[in-house]
Amino acid sequence: VSLVFVLLVPEKATEKHLQILSELAQMFSDKALREAMSGAPDAGALHQLITAWQPDAAGQRRAAA
C-alpha cells in the first residue's frame, strides 16, 4: 500500500460526504497525480499537490493521452 486516505465528516453531512468521496475517486483515478503523490518528499508537498489538483485538468490529461 502506497497511498491511504481518511475521511472524517460530521454525522449529518451526508451530502458533503458524498461530494468529497466523488472528488477523491476522481483524484485517485488520475495516474499522474497518484505518481506525484507517491513521490512527494514530505507532507507539505503532498498537501500542495492535493490542494492544487483540479478535476478538469485531470480530464484534459486523460483526453490528450
mmCIF file of the N, C-alpha and C atoms, coordinates in Angstrom:
data_MODEL
# 
_entry.id   MODEL 
# 
loop_
_atom_site.group_PDB 
_atom_site.id 
_atom_site.type_symbol 
_atom_site.label_atom_id 
_atom_site.label_alt_id 
_atom_site.label_comp_id 
_atom_site.label_asym_id 
_atom_site.label_entity_id 
_atom_site.label_seq_id 
_atom_site.pdbx_PDB_ins_code 
_atom_site.Cartn_x 
_atom_site.Cartn_y 
_atom_site.Cartn_z 
_atom_site.occupancy 
_atom_site.B_iso_or_equiv 
_atom_site.pdbx_formal_charge 
_atom_site.auth_seq_id 
_atom_site.auth_comp_id 
_atom_site.auth_asym_id 
_atom_site.auth_atom_id 
_atom_site.pdbx_PDB_model_num 
ATOM 1   N N  . VAL A 1 1  ? 0.861   -1.183 0.000   1.00 0.00 ? 1  VAL A N  1 
ATOM 2   C CA . VAL A 1 1  ? 0.000   0.000  0.000   1.00 0.00 ? 1  VAL A CA 1 
ATOM 3   C C  . VAL A 1 1  ? 0.893   1.227  0.000   1.00 0.00 ? 1  VAL A C  1 
ATOM 4   N N  . SER A 1 2  ? 0.663   2.091  -0.962  1.00 0.00 ? 2  SER A N  1 
ATOM 5   C CA . SER A 1 2  ? 1.493   3.291  -1.036  1.00 0.00 ? 2  SER A CA 1 
ATOM 6   C C  . SER A 1 2  ? 0.724   4.562  -0.703  1.00 0.00 ? 2  SER A C  1 
ATOM 7   N N  . LEU A 1 3  ? -0.594  4.557  -0.863  1.00 0.00 ? 3  LEU A N  1 
ATOM 8   C CA . LEU A 1 3  ? -1.397  5.740  -0.550  1.00 0.00 ? 3  LEU A CA 1 
ATOM 9   C C  . LEU A 1 3  ? -2.640  5.325  0.230   1.00 0.00 ? 3  LEU A C  1 
ATOM 10  N N  . VAL A 1 4  ? -2.938  6.059  1.279   1.00 0.00 ? 4  VAL A N  1 
ATOM 11  C CA . VAL A 1 4  ? -4.118  5.820  2.099   1.00 0.00 ? 4  VAL A CA 1 
ATOM 12  C C  . VAL A 1 4  ? -4.748  7.167  2.390   1.00 0.00 ? 4  VAL A C  1 
ATOM 13  N N  . PHE A 1 5  ? -6.069  7.230  2.424   1.00 0.00 ? 5  PHE A N  1 
ATOM 14  C CA . PHE A 1 5  ? -6.721  8.467  2.824   1.00 0.00 ? 5  PHE A CA 1 
ATOM 15  C C  . PHE A 1 5  ? -7.749  8.158  3.894   1.00 0.00 ? 5  PHE A C  1 
ATOM 16  N N  . VAL A 1 6  ? -8.008  9.147  4.715   1.00 0.00 ? 6  VAL A N  1 
ATOM 17  C CA . VAL A 1 6  ? -9.001  9.042  5.779   1.00 0.00 ? 6  VAL A CA 1 
ATOM 18  C C  . VAL A 1 6  ? -9.950  10.215 5.606   1.00 0.00 ? 6  VAL A C  1 
ATOM 19  N N  . LEU A 1 7  ? -11.227 9.955  5.714   1.00 0.00 ? 7  LEU A N  1 
ATOM 20  C CA . LEU A 1 7  ? -12.233 10.996 5.561   1.00 0.00 ? 7  LEU A CA 1 
ATOM 21  C C  . LEU A 1 7  ? -13.073 11.051 6.827   1.00 0.00 ? 7  LEU A C  1 
ATOM 22  N N  . LEU A 1 8  ? -13.017 12.174 7.505   1.00 0.00 ? 8  LEU A N  1 
ATOM 23  C CA . LEU A 1 8  ? -13.820 12.395 8.703   1.00 0.00 ? 8  LEU A CA 1 
ATOM 24  C C  . LEU A 1 8  ? -14.814 13.509 8.407   1.00 0.00 ? 8  LEU A C  1 
ATOM 25  N N  . VAL A 1 9  ? -16.098 13.224 8.575   1.00 0.00 ? 9  VAL A N  1 
ATOM 26  C CA . VAL A 1 9  ? -17.130 14.235 8.339   1.00 0.00 ? 9  VAL A CA 1 
ATOM 27  C C  . VAL A 1 9  ? -18.145 14.183 9.475   1.00 0.00 ? 9  VAL A C  1 
ATOM 28  N N  . PRO A 1 10 ? -18.804 15.308 9.734   1.00 0.00 ? 10 PRO A N  1 
ATOM 29  C CA . PRO A 1 10 ? -19.857 15.290 10.752  1.00 0.00 ? 10 PRO A CA 1 
ATOM 30  C C  . PRO A 1 10 ? -20.968 14.307 10.364  1.00 0.00 ? 10 PRO A C  1 
ATOM 31  N N  . GLU A 1 11 ? -21.624 13.753 11.347  1.00 0.00 ? 11 GLU A N  1 
ATOM 32  C CA . GLU A 1 11 ? -22.647 12.735 11.130  1.00 0.00 ? 11 GLU A CA 1 
ATOM 33  C C  . GLU A 1 11 ? -23.749 13.195 10.174  1.00 0.00 ? 11 GLU A C  1 
ATOM 34  N N  . LYS A 1 12 ? -24.113 14.454 10.226  1.00 0.00 ? 12 LYS A N  1 
ATOM 35  C CA . LYS A 1 12 ? -25.227 14.951 9.414   1.00 0.00 ? 12 LYS A CA 1 
ATOM 36  C C  . LYS A 1 12 ? -24.786 15.527 8.072   1.00 0.00 ? 12 LYS A C  1 
ATOM 37  N N  . ALA A 1 13 ? -23.545 15.370 7.719   1.00 0.00 ? 13 ALA A N  1 
ATOM 38  C CA . ALA A 1 13 ? -23.030 15.939 6.470   1.00 0.00 ? 13 ALA A CA 1 
ATOM 39  C C  . ALA A 1 13 ? -23.011 14.893 5.358   1.00 0.00 ? 13 ALA A C  1 
ATOM 40  N N  . THR A 1 14 ? -24.104 14.171 5.186   1.00 0.00 ? 14 THR A N  1 
ATOM 41  C CA . THR A 1 14 ? -24.111 13.075 4.220   1.00 0.00 ? 14 THR A CA 1 
ATOM 42  C C  . THR A 1 14 ? -23.914 13.556 2.787   1.00 0.00 ? 14 THR A C  1 
ATOM 43  N N  . GLU A 1 15 ? -24.530 14.659 2.408   1.00 0.00 ? 15 GLU A N  1 
ATOM 44  C CA . GLU A 1 15 ? -24.372 15.168 1.039   1.00 0.00 ? 15 GLU A CA 1 
ATOM 45  C C  . GLU A 1 15 ? -22.930 15.606 0.797   1.00 0.00 ? 15 GLU A C  1 
ATOM 46  N N  . LYS A 1 16 ? -22.356 16.336 1.733   1.00 0.00 ? 16 LYS A N  1 
ATOM 47  C CA . LYS A 1 16 ? -20.972 16.791 1.597   1.00 0.00 ? 16 LYS A CA 1 
ATOM 48  C C  . LYS A 1 16 ? -20.034 15.582 1.553   1.00 0.00 ? 16 LYS A C  1 
ATOM 49  N N  . HIS A 1 17 ? -20.323 14.591 2.355   1.00 0.00 ? 17 HIS A N  1 
ATOM 50  C CA . HIS A 1 17 ? -19.536 13.360 2.400   1.00 0.00 ? 17 HIS A CA 1 
ATOM 51  C C  . HIS A 1 17 ? -19.483 12.710 1.016   1.00 0.00 ? 17 HIS A C  1 
ATOM 52  N N  . LEU A 1 18 ? -20.622 12.645 0.339   1.00 0.00 ? 18 LEU A N  1 
ATOM 53  C CA . LEU A 1 18 ? -20.665 12.038 -0.986  1.00 0.00 ? 18 LEU A CA 1 
ATOM 54  C C  . LEU A 1 18 ? -19.913 12.876 -2.014  1.00 0.00 ? 18 LEU A C  1 
ATOM 55  N N  . GLN A 1 19 ? -19.988 14.188 -1.898  1.00 0.00 ? 19 GLN A N  1 
ATOM 56  C CA . GLN A 1 19 ? -19.243 15.073 -2.801  1.00 0.00 ? 19 GLN A CA 1 
ATOM 57  C C  . GLN A 1 19 ? -17.737 14.871 -2.623  1.00 0.00 ? 19 GLN A C  1 
ATOM 58  N N  . ILE A 1 20 ? -17.301 14.777 -1.378  1.00 0.00 ? 20 ILE A N  1 
ATOM 59  C CA . ILE A 1 20 ? -15.876 14.584 -1.095  1.00 0.00 ? 20 ILE A CA 1 
ATOM 60  C C  . ILE A 1 20 ? -15.414 13.225 -1.620  1.00 0.00 ? 20 ILE A C  1 
ATOM 61  N N  . LEU A 1 21 ? -16.204 12.183 -1.387  1.00 0.00 ? 21 LEU A N  1 
ATOM 62  C CA . LEU A 1 21 ? -15.848 10.853 -1.895  1.00 0.00 ? 21 LEU A CA 1 
ATOM 63  C C  . LEU A 1 21 ? -15.753 10.844 -3.418  1.00 0.00 ? 21 LEU A C  1 
ATOM 64  N N  . SER A 1 22 ? -16.659 11.551 -4.069  1.00 0.00 ? 22 SER A N  1 
ATOM 65  C CA . SER A 1 22 ? -16.626 11.643 -5.526  1.00 0.00 ? 22 SER A CA 1 
ATOM 66  C C  . SER A 1 22 ? -15.338 12.303 -6.003  1.00 0.00 ? 22 SER A C  1 
ATOM 67  N N  . GLU A 1 23 ? -14.959 13.387 -5.354  1.00 0.00 ? 23 GLU A N  1 
ATOM 68  C CA . GLU A 1 23 ? -13.728 14.072 -5.755  1.00 0.00 ? 23 GLU A CA 1 
ATOM 69  C C  . GLU A 1 23 ? -12.499 13.213 -5.464  1.00 0.00 ? 23 GLU A C  1 
ATOM 70  N N  . LEU A 1 24 ? -12.502 12.515 -4.339  1.00 0.00 ? 24 LEU A N  1 
ATOM 71  C CA . LEU A 1 24 ? -11.383 11.614 -4.039  1.00 0.00 ? 24 LEU A CA 1 
ATOM 72  C C  . LEU A 1 24 ? -11.264 10.518 -5.097  1.00 0.00 ? 24 LEU A C  1 
ATOM 73  N N  . ALA A 1 25 ? -12.397 9.988  -5.536  1.00 0.00 ? 25 ALA A N  1 
ATOM 74  C CA . ALA A 1 25 ? -12.372 8.961  -6.580  1.00 0.00 ? 25 ALA A CA 1 
ATOM 75  C C  . ALA A 1 25 ? -11.767 9.518  -7.861  1.00 0.00 ? 25 ALA A C  1 
ATOM 76  N N  . GLN A 1 26 ? -12.122 10.748 -8.205  1.00 0.00 ? 26 GLN A N  1 
ATOM 77  C CA . GLN A 1 26 ? -11.544 11.386 -9.392  1.00 0.00 ? 26 GLN A CA 1 
ATOM 78  C C  . GLN A 1 26 ? -10.039 11.585 -9.210  1.00 0.00 ? 26 GLN A C  1 
ATOM 79  N N  . MET A 1 27 ? -9.652  12.048 -8.034  1.00 0.00 ? 27 MET A N  1 
ATOM 80  C CA . MET A 1 27 ? -8.231  12.290 -7.766  1.00 0.00 ? 27 MET A CA 1 
ATOM 81  C C  . MET A 1 27 ? -7.424  11.003 -7.900  1.00 0.00 ? 27 MET A C  1 
ATOM 82  N N  . PHE A 1 28 ? -7.902  9.934  -7.276  1.00 0.00 ? 28 PHE A N  1 
ATOM 83  C CA . PHE A 1 28 ? -7.149  8.684  -7.285  1.00 0.00 ? 28 PHE A CA 1 
ATOM 84  C C  . PHE A 1 28 ? -7.234  7.972  -8.635  1.00 0.00 ? 28 PHE A C  1 
ATOM 85  N N  . SER A 1 29 ? -8.112  8.431  -9.525  1.00 0.00 ? 29 SER A N  1 
ATOM 86  C CA . SER A 1 29 ? -8.157  7.910  -10.891 1.00 0.00 ? 29 SER A CA 1 
ATOM 87  C C  . SER A 1 29 ? -7.139  8.598  -11.790 1.00 0.00 ? 29 SER A C  1 
ATOM 88  N N  . ASP A 1 30 ? -6.567  9.682  -11.312 1.00 0.00 ? 30 ASP A N  1 
ATOM 89  C CA . ASP A 1 30 ? -5.591  10.470 -12.074 1.00 0.00 ? 30 ASP A CA 1 
ATOM 90  C C  . ASP A 1 30 ? -4.196  9.879  -11.842 1.00 0.00 ? 30 ASP A C  1 
ATOM 91  N N  . LYS A 1 31 ? -3.716  9.131  -12.839 1.00 0.00 ? 31 LYS A N  1 
ATOM 92  C CA . LYS A 1 31 ? -2.431  8.429  -12.695 1.00 0.00 ? 31 LYS A CA 1 
ATOM 93  C C  . LYS A 1 31 ? -1.285  9.388  -12.393 1.00 0.00 ? 31 LYS A C  1 
ATOM 94  N N  . ALA A 1 32 ? -1.256  10.524 -13.075 1.00 0.00 ? 32 ALA A N  1 
ATOM 95  C CA . ALA A 1 32 ? -0.174  11.493 -12.853 1.00 0.00 ? 32 ALA A CA 1 
ATOM 96  C C  . ALA A 1 32 ? -0.197  12.007 -11.415 1.00 0.00 ? 32 ALA A C  1 
ATOM 97  N N  . LEU A 1 33 ? -1.383  12.255 -10.887 1.00 0.00 ? 33 LEU A N  1 
ATOM 98  C CA . LEU A 1 33 ? -1.481  12.723 -9.502  1.00 0.00 ? 33 LEU A CA 1 
ATOM 99  C C  . LEU A 1 33 ? -1.035  11.627 -8.540  1.00 0.00 ? 33 LEU A C  1 
ATOM 100 N N  . ARG A 1 34 ? -1.473  10.389 -8.772  1.00 0.00 ? 34 ARG A N  1 
ATOM 101 C CA . ARG A 1 34 ? -1.055  9.287  -7.894  1.00 0.00 ? 34 ARG A CA 1 
ATOM 102 C C  . ARG A 1 34 ? 0.458   9.150  -7.873  1.00 0.00 ? 34 ARG A C  1 
ATOM 103 N N  . GLU A 1 35 ? 1.074   9.243  -9.042  1.00 0.00 ? 35 GLU A N  1 
ATOM 104 C CA . GLU A 1 35 ? 2.530   9.127  -9.108  1.00 0.00 ? 35 GLU A CA 1 
ATOM 105 C C  . GLU A 1 35 ? 3.207   10.287 -8.390  1.00 0.00 ? 35 GLU A C  1 
ATOM 106 N N  . ALA A 1 36 ? 2.680   11.499 -8.575  1.00 0.00 ? 36 ALA A N  1 
ATOM 107 C CA . ALA A 1 36 ? 3.252   12.664 -7.901  1.00 0.00 ? 36 ALA A CA 1 
ATOM 108 C C  . ALA A 1 36 ? 3.079   12.548 -6.390  1.00 0.00 ? 36 ALA A C  1 
ATOM 109 N N  . MET A 1 37 ? 1.913   12.061 -5.944  1.00 0.00 ? 37 MET A N  1 
ATOM 110 C CA . MET A 1 37 ? 1.674   11.901 -4.510  1.00 0.00 ? 37 MET A CA 1 
ATOM 111 C C  . MET A 1 37 ? 2.628   10.862 -3.922  1.00 0.00 ? 37 MET A C  1 
ATOM 112 N N  . SER A 1 38 ? 2.841   9.775  -4.638  1.00 0.00 ? 38 SER A N  1 
ATOM 113 C CA . SER A 1 38 ? 3.747   8.728  -4.155  1.00 0.00 ? 38 SER A CA 1 
ATOM 114 C C  . SER A 1 38 ? 5.177   9.233  -4.035  1.00 0.00 ? 38 SER A C  1 
ATOM 115 N N  . GLY A 1 39 ? 5.547   10.184 -4.881  1.00 0.00 ? 39 GLY A N  1 
ATOM 116 C CA . GLY A 1 39 ? 6.903   10.717 -4.864  1.00 0.00 ? 39 GLY A CA 1 
ATOM 117 C C  . GLY A 1 39 ? 7.070   11.984 -4.047  1.00 0.00 ? 39 GLY A C  1 
ATOM 118 N N  . ALA A 1 40 ? 6.006   12.433 -3.399  1.00 0.00 ? 40 ALA A N  1 
ATOM 119 C CA . ALA A 1 40 ? 6.094   13.669 -2.611  1.00 0.00 ? 40 ALA A CA 1 
ATOM 120 C C  . ALA A 1 40 ? 7.103   13.487 -1.476  1.00 0.00 ? 40 ALA A C  1 
ATOM 121 N N  . PRO A 1 41 ? 8.030   14.438 -1.315  1.00 0.00 ? 41 PRO A N  1 
ATOM 122 C CA . PRO A 1 41 ? 9.087   14.288 -0.314  1.00 0.00 ? 41 PRO A CA 1 
ATOM 123 C C  . PRO A 1 41 ? 8.629   14.500 1.128   1.00 0.00 ? 41 PRO A C  1 
ATOM 124 N N  . ASP A 1 42 ? 7.510   15.195 1.312   1.00 0.00 ? 42 ASP A N  1 
ATOM 125 C CA . ASP A 1 42 ? 7.042   15.454 2.678   1.00 0.00 ? 42 ASP A CA 1 
ATOM 126 C C  . ASP A 1 42 ? 5.554   15.796 2.664   1.00 0.00 ? 42 ASP A C  1 
ATOM 127 N N  . ALA A 1 43 ? 4.986   15.946 3.852   1.00 0.00 ? 43 ALA A N  1 
ATOM 128 C CA . ALA A 1 43 ? 3.552   16.220 3.983   1.00 0.00 ? 43 ALA A CA 1 
ATOM 129 C C  . ALA A 1 43 ? 3.165   17.538 3.327   1.00 0.00 ? 43 ALA A C  1 
ATOM 130 N N  . GLY A 1 44 ? 4.040   18.533 3.406   1.00 0.00 ? 44 GLY A N  1 
ATOM 131 C CA . GLY A 1 44 ? 3.747   19.825 2.794   1.00 0.00 ? 44 GLY A CA 1 
ATOM 132 C C  . GLY A 1 44 ? 3.614   19.719 1.284   1.00 0.00 ? 44 GLY A C  1 
ATOM 133 N N  . ALA A 1 45 ? 4.508   18.968 0.665   1.00 0.00 ? 45 ALA A N  1 
ATOM 134 C CA . ALA A 1 45 ? 4.450   18.775 -0.785  1.00 0.00 ? 45 ALA A CA 1 
ATOM 135 C C  . ALA A 1 45 ? 3.194   17.994 -1.175  1.00 0.00 ? 45 ALA A C  1 
ATOM 136 N N  . LEU A 1 46 ? 2.847   17.000 -0.375  1.00 0.00 ? 46 LEU A N  1 
ATOM 137 C CA . LEU A 1 46 ? 1.637   16.221 -0.629  1.00 0.00 ? 46 LEU A CA 1 
ATOM 138 C C  . LEU A 1 46 ? 0.404   17.110 -0.525  1.00 0.00 ? 46 LEU A C  1 
ATOM 139 N N  . HIS A 1 47 ? 0.360   17.932 0.503   1.00 0.00 ? 47 HIS A N  1 
ATOM 140 C CA . HIS A 1 47 ? -0.761  18.860 0.683   1.00 0.00 ? 47 HIS A CA 1 
ATOM 141 C C  . HIS A 1 47 ? -0.878  19.794 -0.515  1.00 0.00 ? 47 HIS A C  1 
ATOM 142 N N  . GLN A 1 48 ? 0.232   20.300 -0.996  1.00 0.00 ? 48 GLN A N  1 
ATOM 143 C CA . GLN A 1 48 ? 0.229   21.200 -2.154  1.00 0.00 ? 48 GLN A CA 1 
ATOM 144 C C  . GLN A 1 48 ? -0.331  20.501 -3.391  1.00 0.00 ? 48 GLN A C  1 
ATOM 145 N N  . LEU A 1 49 ? 0.057   19.268 -3.611  1.00 0.00 ? 49 LEU A N  1 
ATOM 146 C CA . LEU A 1 49 ? -0.459  18.511 -4.757  1.00 0.00 ? 49 LEU A CA 1 
ATOM 147 C C  . LEU A 1 49 ? -1.973  18.344 -4.679  1.00 0.00 ? 49 LEU A C  1 
ATOM 148 N N  . ILE A 1 50 ? -2.452  18.004 -3.491  1.00 0.00 ? 50 ILE A N  1 
ATOM 149 C CA . ILE A 1 50 ? -3.886  17.767 -3.309  1.00 0.00 ? 50 ILE A CA 1 
ATOM 150 C C  . ILE A 1 50 ? -4.678  19.053 -3.487  1.00 0.00 ? 50 ILE A C  1 
ATOM 151 N N  . THR A 1 51 ? -4.214  20.135 -2.879  1.00 0.00 ? 51 THR A N  1 
ATOM 152 C CA . THR A 1 51 ? -4.969  21.388 -2.952  1.00 0.00 ? 51 THR A CA 1 
ATOM 153 C C  . THR A 1 51 ? -4.890  22.035 -4.327  1.00 0.00 ? 51 THR A C  1 
ATOM 154 N N  . ALA A 1 52 ? -3.846  21.759 -5.100  1.00 0.00 ? 52 ALA A N  1 
ATOM 155 C CA . ALA A 1 52 ? -3.702  22.352 -6.427  1.00 0.00 ? 52 ALA A CA 1 
ATOM 156 C C  . ALA A 1 52 ? -4.414  21.539 -7.507  1.00 0.00 ? 52 ALA A C  1 
ATOM 157 N N  . TRP A 1 53 ? -4.781  20.308 -7.207  1.00 0.00 ? 53 TRP A N  1 
ATOM 158 C CA . TRP A 1 53 ? -5.401  19.436 -8.201  1.00 0.00 ? 53 TRP A CA 1 
ATOM 159 C C  . TRP A 1 53 ? -6.762  19.982 -8.631  1.00 0.00 ? 53 TRP A C  1 
ATOM 160 N N  . GLN A 1 54 ? -7.036  19.929 -9.920  1.00 0.00 ? 54 GLN A N  1 
ATOM 161 C CA . GLN A 1 54 ? -8.314  20.369 -10.486 1.00 0.00 ? 54 GLN A CA 1 
ATOM 162 C C  . GLN A 1 54 ? -8.917  19.226 -11.297 1.00 0.00 ? 54 GLN A C  1 
ATOM 163 N N  . PRO A 1 55 ? -10.195 18.901 -11.077 1.00 0.00 ? 55 PRO A N  1 
ATOM 164 C CA . PRO A 1 55 ? -10.816 17.797 -11.820 1.00 0.00 ? 55 PRO A CA 1 
ATOM 165 C C  . PRO A 1 55 ? -10.763 17.992 -13.330 1.00 0.00 ? 55 PRO A C  1 
ATOM 166 N N  . ASP A 1 56 ? -10.993 19.188 -13.814 1.00 0.00 ? 56 ASP A N  1 
ATOM 167 C CA . ASP A 1 56 ? -10.992 19.436 -15.259 1.00 0.00 ? 56 ASP A CA 1 
ATOM 168 C C  . ASP A 1 56 ? -9.620  19.189 -15.857 1.00 0.00 ? 56 ASP A C  1 
ATOM 169 N N  . ALA A 1 57 ? -8.587  19.555 -15.139 1.00 0.00 ? 57 ALA A N  1 
ATOM 170 C CA . ALA A 1 57 ? -7.224  19.345 -15.635 1.00 0.00 ? 57 ALA A CA 1 
ATOM 171 C C  . ALA A 1 57 ? -6.955  17.851 -15.807 1.00 0.00 ? 57 ALA A C  1 
ATOM 172 N N  . ALA A 1 58 ? -7.443  17.042 -14.886 1.00 0.00 ? 58 ALA A N  1 
ATOM 173 C CA . ALA A 1 58 ? -7.246  15.595 -14.982 1.00 0.00 ? 58 ALA A CA 1 
ATOM 174 C C  . ALA A 1 58 ? -7.957  15.051 -16.213 1.00 0.00 ? 58 ALA A C  1 
ATOM 175 N N  . GLY A 1 59 ? -9.167  15.519 -16.482 1.00 0.00 ? 59 GLY A N  1 
ATOM 176 C CA . GLY A 1 59 ? -9.912  15.080 -17.652 1.00 0.00 ? 59 GLY A CA 1 
ATOM 177 C C  . GLY A 1 59 ? -9.219  15.461 -18.939 1.00 0.00 ? 59 GLY A C  1 
ATOM 178 N N  . GLN A 1 60 ? -8.628  16.634 -18.971 1.00 0.00 ? 60 GLN A N  1 
ATOM 179 C CA . GLN A 1 60 ? -7.911  17.081 -20.158 1.00 0.00 ? 60 GLN A CA 1 
ATOM 180 C C  . GLN A 1 60 ? -6.672  16.225 -20.380 1.00 0.00 ? 60 GLN A C  1 
ATOM 181 N N  . ARG A 1 61 ? -5.984  15.834 -19.295 1.00 0.00 ? 61 ARG A N  1 
ATOM 182 C CA . ARG A 1 61 ? -4.799  14.984 -19.433 1.00 0.00 ? 61 ARG A CA 1 
ATOM 183 C C  . ARG A 1 61 ? -5.191  13.621 -19.990 1.00 0.00 ? 61 ARG A C  1 
ATOM 184 N N  . ARG A 1 62 ? -6.303  13.054 -19.494 1.00 0.00 ? 62 ARG A N  1 
ATOM 185 C CA . ARG A 1 62 ? -6.745  11.745 -19.986 1.00 0.00 ? 62 ARG A CA 1 
ATOM 186 C C  . ARG A 1 62 ? -7.142  11.835 -21.458 1.00 0.00 ? 62 ARG A C  1 
ATOM 187 N N  . ALA A 1 63 ? -7.809  12.925 -21.848 1.00 0.00 ? 63 ALA A N  1 
ATOM 188 C CA . ALA A 1 63 ? -8.245  13.085 -23.234 1.00 0.00 ? 63 ALA A CA 1 
ATOM 189 C C  . ALA A 1 63 ? -7.051  13.234 -24.167 1.00 0.00 ? 63 ALA A C  1 
ATOM 190 N N  . ALA A 1 64 ? -5.991  13.872 -23.682 1.00 0.00 ? 64 ALA A N  1 
ATOM 191 C CA . ALA A 1 64 ? -4.808  14.103 -24.505 1.00 0.00 ? 64 ALA A CA 1 
ATOM 192 C C  . ALA A 1 64 ? -3.965  12.844 -24.658 1.00 0.00 ? 64 ALA A C  1 
ATOM 193 N N  . ALA A 1 65 ? -4.097  11.912 -23.723 1.00 0.00 ? 65 ALA A N  1 
ATOM 194 C CA . ALA A 1 65 ? -3.258  10.701 -23.731 1.00 0.00 ? 65 ALA A CA 1 
ATOM 195 C C  . ALA A 1 65 ? -3.672  9.721  -24.798 1.00 0.00 ? 65 ALA A C  1 
# 
